[in-house]
Amino acid sequence: EIVLTQSPGTLSLSPGERATLSCRASQSVSSSYLAWYQQKPGQAPRLLIYGASSRATGIPDRFSGSGSGTDFTLTISRLEPEDFAVYYCQQYGSSPLYGFGQGTKLEIK
Amino acid sequence: QVQLQESGPGLVKPSETLSLTCAVSGYSISSGYYWGWIRQPPGKGLEWIGSIYHSGSTYYNPSLKSRVTISVDTSKNQFSLKLSSVTAADTAVYYCARASTNWGFDYWGQGTLVTVSS
């Protein structure tokens, strides 16, 4: 079983700043199988990034993903007020077939 | 535009079976894709429950496999979840979603809170 560990648990930043969120896997994950989601209170998660670095439809280009193997990063280049939310990484292919990290809360400083 | 909508009881008694249905609009389930269920206990993270293809092929989370059944009704363009022998630990918001070909879930329902309590 691949365990995804996200850090930090909470990230406090101001609008306009750059956010860097980490997702570390306990075993190597194919880059094709790594995704990122944004979830706001009371809403379903929204797919941001798939294949580690490809933006999903309609996602602004301030969101970018990178990484390979066991270390993956979601970067938000310049935070907008609507970006403050919880972010999850997700892998496909190991047991269980889909696994999620525990989440990083991005809060306004 | 693909839309998913969960429905079912919001309150289930311990030891009983939780049953939910996800109605899909804007896309025919028979056309392809896997369709899945994901849950989120209050204040906690996401847990994949299982997925089904229009043919009926299923994959389940091993941690829940003994209690889960996912089925599909292509004539109604919907798929369903049954989780048996529920306990308070099964209290969660349950989401249905489409598993895209890029290995993420690209369309989600709004979610439905199911509380397990007597």
Interface residues (C-beta under 8 A of the other chain):
Chain A: S32 Y33 A35 Y37 Q43 A44 P45 R46 L47 Y50 G51 S54 A56 T57 Y88 Q90 Y92 G93 S95 P96 L97 Y98 G99 F100 G101 Q102 G103
Chain B: G36 I38 G45 L46 E47 W48 S51 Y59 N61 P62 S63 Y95 A97 A99 S100 N102 W103 G104 F105 D106 W108 G109 Q110 G111
